[in-house]
Amino acid sequence: MKIAVIRKVCGGGKRRLFLTQAETLGIAEAVDFVGPSRVAEHHYRTADLLVLPTLSDPFANVCLEALACGCPVMTTPENGAAEILKEGETGFVLEAEPKRATQIAARVRLFAEMPVARRSQLQRDCRVSAEPFTILRNTREHWPFWNRLKKSCRTCNFLHKVHYYDSGLAHLPV
């Protein structure tokens, strides 16, 4: 079975460097360097799978954004976002190096060979898995930390701005 793979690289950064690497590998024609976009959700919704083989990331927001748009995620255990993935249900967590490229290829093939009904269910499961991770929840869970930090660091200029938001948070629903 031959699988058609179209690779999109979205966002800013080192476009020229990545294009040069793609040319060197002979795959430049198969990669669409989209660049920065104001409609990121369009790219997530039209993608079948987000692959982020990061070597280190506390929690790549791109993974949560993709899940919220129904796009399954493939990433590494070095990405904190791997903790919210359910293997085979909302994405895939790759094993440790050194054979990551082989794993990516195998998992992409496995994903591509899934029946359409299974992939549709996976997309629904992805959206549901992202629902608990709201900005409000994040703010409520981190607010005590920021208040403790603000109280312990009276000389930190950036923390003095935190108090402007104190009064607005109290009335927000849980």
C-alpha positions, 0 to 999 in steps of 0.5 A: 500500500502506497501512502500519500504524505503531504508535509506542512510546516507551519509557523515562523522561524528558520524557514530558509534553513528547513527548506535547505535541509529539505532540498538536501534530502530531496524532499523539498517538493513534498513539503509545504512551508506555510509560514506564520498563519492567523488561521492555525485552526484551519491547518489543524483541522485539515491535518490528519496527524500532528508529528512533533518529535521534540527532544525537550519541551515542558508542554508543547501548546501545539499539541493541545491546540491540535487535539482541540481541533480533532487532530491526533498527536504523535510526540515524544516522552520528552514532551510534557504533553505526552502525559495527556495522550492516550496511546492509540486513542488520541495519539502516539508517544514515541519510544526513546531514541535512537530509532525515532525515524523508524518509529515515526514511519511505522506509526504514520503507516499504522495511522494511515491504514486505520479504517475511516470510521476509526480515524473519525472516532479518534478525531472526536476523542481528541476534541473531548480530551482537550476540553478540560484544559481551559485557560480558566482552569489553568489560571485557577490552578496557577493563581496560588503559585503566582500570589506566593511568588509575588509575596516572596519577591517584592523587588520583582518588577514583572510580578507587581503587574499580577495584582491588577488581575486579582480582583477580576479573577474572583468572580469567574466561574469554576 
